[in-house]
Amino acid sequence: MTGEEYLRSLLARVRAQTGILGIGSFIKKELEPVLYGWGGLHIDKIEISGSYAKDTAILGLTDVDLFISLKSTTPGTLSDIYYSLGNYLKNYGYVIRWQNVSIGITHKGFKVDLVPGKRQSFLTNDHSIYVSRRNTWTKTNVDLHISTIKGSLRCEEICILKQWKMVHGLSVPSFLIELSTLRALKYKPYFQLEDNILDVLRFFRDDLEGAALLDPANTNNNVANDITAEEKKAITLKAFESLNKRYWSEILW
């Protein structure tokens, strides 16, 4: 089996079903009545975001992300909205996880991350979301994130690299992997999985520690700052180790 064949076989095994038949659609349908019970007429829409929307979800790793788009006229501060949602879910019976911009719950065995955001204007899809760890806010645009990643034609490589992250126990946000992949493969051919994975690992080894990975929806947000220097060093060292292995089965499984 060639390296390309090994990686494509692995991809077929670990890639999660997305779209209307995927678990994301099921969870959205299940939770919409609960969420509308909290937000009511203030909710503009609830949409699948994250990996299940971008077609980069893998089995065993990916949480279901739901973005709750609130109208620009929604009362209260972003902090009020964030904690109101969490407390509502707690009172509803969920065990909640207070996270940086999301509130995590488990629904029917699936981990779900819920992000409430207030639309900045009815003329745009830009939203303001609360950043709890810094008690501040940031701008995001879920639709732009989805179109940037899904339209990049790099989803196969991203799925493989998320599997690499998982099997080696690395602490790295999925969005950082996605942006790193796009950055490393900017001028590279499409649909050459083996060569492209090696190029991203070289980027992790040689360039990650000093790289700026700018959020396409907010250029003031350097996603590379979402992990610590120690976490970057761990990724760099693991990439170095992986590139020195002889067989793909020693790098990914």
Secondary structure by P-SEA (a helix, b strand, c coil): ccaaaaaaaaaaacccccccccaaaaaaaacaaaaaaacccccccccccccccccccccccccbbbbbbbcccccccaaaaaaaaaaaaaaacccccccccbbbbbcccbbbbbbbbbbccccccbbbbbbccccbbbbbbaaaaaaaaaaccaaaaaaaaaaaaaaacccccaaaaaaaaaaaaccccccaaaaaaaaaaaaaacccccccccccccccccccccccaaaaaaaaaaaaaaaaccccccccc
